[in-house]
Amino acid sequence: MVLKSIELWKKKKRVDLLKNKFGFYDSFNYKEEPDLTATLKRYFPKGIDVYFENAGGKMLEAVLPNMALHGRSFICGMISQYNLEKPDGVQNLFLLITKRVQMEGFILSDHYHLYPKFMEMMKQHFKEGKLVYVEDTVECLESAPAALIGLFTGQNIGRQVVRVAHE
């Protein structure tokens, strides 16, 4: 019973974090939505102009019909493809053509030359209190395997940290 209560709290907390801590106008938990395509239509009635993709699979399949004409999507990952035994594919890629969506892969190493400038900008934002973040911390090295598995099953909220020692 306690574990179920914790899971319900984490689901609610994710939406609350986006709206109240990070300042999003609205949000929803995609894992609780029975029809992602309809949900996206409700939240984005005029279509999605820009989409940052890192999920793939069912999420991308729901996003494509909801993209605005000439929308843009930046792809940095597709966690649905990480399961090598049964990758979750996308069936409606033809919508990229009909909606004239521009989709481009994004790899961090292409932008290493901007790192010094980025760090200066982030230092300034940090000093001014403009950076908002959440860490999900577990204690001791023995917790690391479960924390890693939790990354792929949605157990963590924010950046996952394993504290191996208090110093």
N, C-alpha and C positions, 0 to 999 in steps of 0.2 A: 504494500500500500504506500509506503514512504517513497519507494522508487518511482511509482506512478505519479505521485504528487510532484516529485522533483522534475520529471519529464514534462508535465503540464506547465510547471513554473518556467522551465527553460523555453518552451514554445512561446508562451505569452511574453516572456522577457525579451525574446528576439525582436518581436514587433515593437514592443515598448522602447527598446534601445534605439531602433531606427528612427522612431518618431520623436521621442523625448530627449535622447542624448545626442543623436547625430543630426537632428533637425529635418528629417525627411517629412514631406507633406503628408504622405500616407504610405502604408506598407501592408503586406500580407505574408503569411507563412505558406509557401508553395506546397509544402508537404501536407497541409490540411485542406487544400482545395481539390474538390473532386474533378473539376474541369478547368485546367490551366488556361486553355484557349479562351474560354468564356470569361474567366477572371481577368485576364490581360485586356480583353475587349472592354470590360467594365472599368478598369483602372486607366486605360489609354484609349478612349473612344475615338481620338483622331489619329491613332497609330503611334508606334514607337519610332522616334527619329534616330536615336543612338542607343545601341545595345552593346554592353561589354560582356562577352561570352566567356564563361569558364565552366559551365555545367554540361552542355551538349545534351544529347538524348532527348528525353521527353520535354525538357525545358526549352531547348532550341526549337523543337518541333511545334511547341505552343507559341513561341515568339514569332516565328516566320509569318504566319497568317496575320499577325497583328503589327507587322512592320509598316511604317508609312512609306508611301512612294518615295523612292530615292533615299531611303534610310541607310544608315551606316552601322556596321557591326564590327567590333574589334575582338579578335579571338586570342585569348592568352592561355586557354586550357579547355579541356573537355573531360571532366572527371568521369563522365559516363563511359568513356573509352578505356579507363584504367583497368577495368575488369577484363583481363585477356581471355578468360573462358567464355564470357558472354557480353561483349560490348553492346551498349544500347545505341542503336543507330537512328538516323533521321530519315524519314520517308518523303518529306515534302520540299526538297531542295529546289524544285522547279519554281517555287515562289520567289527565289532570288532573282529569277529572270522576269517574271510577270510584275514584280514590284520594283524592279531595277535597284535591288539592294546591293550596296557595296560591302563586301566582306573581306577583311584583311587580317592575316595572322600578326601577332604581336609577340616578339621575343625580346626579353630584357637586354640580352647581349648586343642587340642592334643599337642600343642607346647608352652604352657605357660612357661614351664621350661626354654625355650630359651630367654624369654623376657628381662632379664637383659643384656645378651650379645648383643641382638639385639639393645637395646636402646643405649648402648655404641658405637656400630658400627654406628648407625644412627646419634648420636651426632657428631661423628667425620666427617662423610660425610657432615652434615649440616655446620659445621665449615669450611670445605674445599670448600663449595659451590657446592658440587657434587649432591645435591638433587634438582631436578627440579619439580615444582608442579604448579598447577593452581587452584585458588579458584573462585567459582561463588558465589558472595555475594549478598544477598538481605537484605533490611533494614526493621526493626521493626517486632515484633512478629506476627502482622496481616498478614505478607507475608509468614509465615511458612507453612500453609496448601498448598498454591499454589506451594511453593518450594518443598514440599514433593511429591506432585503429579507430578511435573516436573521431579523428579528423575526417575519415572517409565515411562515417556513418552519421555525421551531424551531431555528435554529442557535445562538442565544444561551442562556446560562445566567444567570439573574438579570437585573438592570437593565442595559440596553444603554447604554454610554457611549462617546461619540466624543471623544477627547482631541485638541483641535486645536493645543495648545501646552503646553509644560511651564513653569509659572510658580509 
